[in-house]
Amino acid sequence: MEEIIKTIAETIRIERIRKRLSQEKLSELVDITPSYLSNIENGKVNPSIVVVNRIFNALDLYFNITSF
């Protein structure tokens, strides 16, 4: 499970940077705090599937749990 969280966290961080979004802007788009997004990107928290899906949607990524 830790590996899945790490992969999701890395994917979010890489895609956010690639799309030139700040943590503040992305967190605003998905209605979470910037500190929570930072914790997600650093693998410090285990976000719900709902939150991960909202982040992936904001980044125009397809979320499929079997991909991880």
N, C-alpha and C positions, 0 to 999 in steps of 0.2 A: 504494500500500500504506500509506503514512503516513496518508492520509486515513481509511482504514478503521480503523487503530489509534486515531486521534484520536476518531473517532465512537464506537467501542466504549468507550474510556476515559471519554468524557463521559457516555455512557449509564449506565455502571456508577456513576460518581460521583453523577449526578443521582438515579438510582433508590435508591441507598444512603441518600442524605440524605432523600429523600422517604419512605422506609420507616423513617426515624429509627434507622438502624443506624450504630454507630461503625465505623471501619475495623478496630478490634480485634475487634469482634463478628463482622463479616462474614468477616474473615480466618480466624477460629476456625471458622466454619461451613464454610468451603471448604478448610480445612487448608493455608493458606499463611501466611506471616508478614505482620504489619501493614505492614512496610516494603516488601515486595513488592507488596502491594495498593496502597499509596501510589504506588509507581513505575508501576504499571499505570494508575491513575487520572490520573497526570500525563503519560502517554505516553512515559515514559522507558525502558520495556522492551517487548518484543514477546512477550506471553504465548502459550502454546500454546493451540490450540483446546480442548483438554481443560480447561485452567484457566478459560478464558473461559466454557465451557459450565457448569462447576461454579458459577461466580459467578452467571451468569444464572439457573441453577436455584434458587440460594439466594435470589435476588431475585424469584423467580416470573416471570421473563421468558422469552419464547420466543426461542431462539437459532437464527437461520437466516442463514448466511453471505451468502446472496444479498440479504438485507435491507440490507446495507451496501454 
